[in-house]
Amino acid sequence: MDHPGAAAERGRGAGGAAVTALALLLVLLASPAEAQSRDWTAEKCRRYGQVWPEALARFGRVGLSPEFLAQHEAFIASGCRTRDVCPRSPQEIALADVMTIAAMNAGTASSFVPFICRD
């Protein structure tokens, strides 16, 4: 007959093996997942970059500051990695809203867009 803690000890042994197997599986899967993640980021940026000129053509540049336009171009040029575009004018805010909706329609999250004002 086992002592009272024997079942728990056996369970920990099996659990330890399961945790080790899971850790190994995660290590083996990490590289393809990271590559897929990088590819998805590039695809999101490509989609977003296609919408930007269309939005500018449709809404125009009136009320858009050179800083706003330059920051946004830098976002796209960075592979959509920098997020430092601050819309200030009513036209910039409206365009940021349109781009956020367009980005979401293209399959990205609303957190993908570069619009943030730090001050």
N, C-alpha and C positions, 0 to 999 in steps of 0.2 A: 504494500500500500504506500502511496506517495505521501510525503509530508504536505501540509497545507499550502505551501507556496510553490510546489512543484509544477502545477499546471500553468501558473503565471510565468515561471522561468522558461518552460517549454514554449509558451506563446511569444515571449521576448526573443527567443532564438529564431523562430520562424519569422517574426516581424522584422528582425534585424536583417535577415536574408532578403526579405521583400523590399526593405528600404534600400539595401545595397543594389538589388536588381533594378529598382526604379531609378536610382541615381545613375547607374550605368546607362540605362535607356535614355535618360535625359541628356547625358553627355553625347551619346551617339546621335541623337536627334537635333542637338543644338546647332550644328553647322548648317544643315539644310534650312532650318527654320530661320536662322539669321540671314542667310542668302535670300530666302523668300521675303523676309521683312525688308531687306534692302531693295529688292526688286519692286515690292509694293510701294515703298516710299518713292522710288523713281517714277513708277507709273502714276501715282497720285500727283506728283509734281508735273509730269507731262500733261495730264488732263487739266490741271489747274492752269498751267502755262498756256494751253490752247484757249481757255475761256477768257483770260485777261485781255488780249487784244480785241476780242469780240466785244467785251464789256466796254472798253475804251471807245471803240468805234460807235457803239450804240448810245452811250451816255455822254461822250465827249470829254474834253479835258478842262472845261470851264470850271473854276472853283477848286481844281486840284493843284496843290502846291508842288514846286519842283522837288522839295524834300520828300513828300509823300510818294511821288512817282519814282524817284531814285531809290528810296528804301524798298519799294515794292519790286522794282527791277532787280535789286540786290538779293531779295528773297528768292526770286526765281533762279537767278544766276548761281545761288548757293546750293541749288538742288532742293530748294524749299526747306532748308535747315535753319536759317536765321529767322527769327521772329521778332522783328523790331520795326513795325510799320504802324505809325500812330495817325489815325484819321482824326482831323480836327474840324475842318469846315463841314457844313451840312452836306456838300457834294461828296466829300471824302467819306463821310459816315455812311451816306446812302450807297456809295460804290462798295464800301467794305461789307455792308449788309448783303448786297447783291452777290458779291464774291463768296461770302460765307454760304449762302443758299446754293449757289452754283457748285461750290466745292462739295457740299453735302449731297447734292444731286448726282455728282460724279463718283460718289462712293467713299468720300473721305469723311472723317469726323469734323465737327465744327472746331475742334481744337487744332486742326491742321493749319488753319489760316494764320497769317502773320500779324494780325491786328492786335496791338497792345500799346497802351500809353502808360509809361512808367512814371510820369510826373503829373 
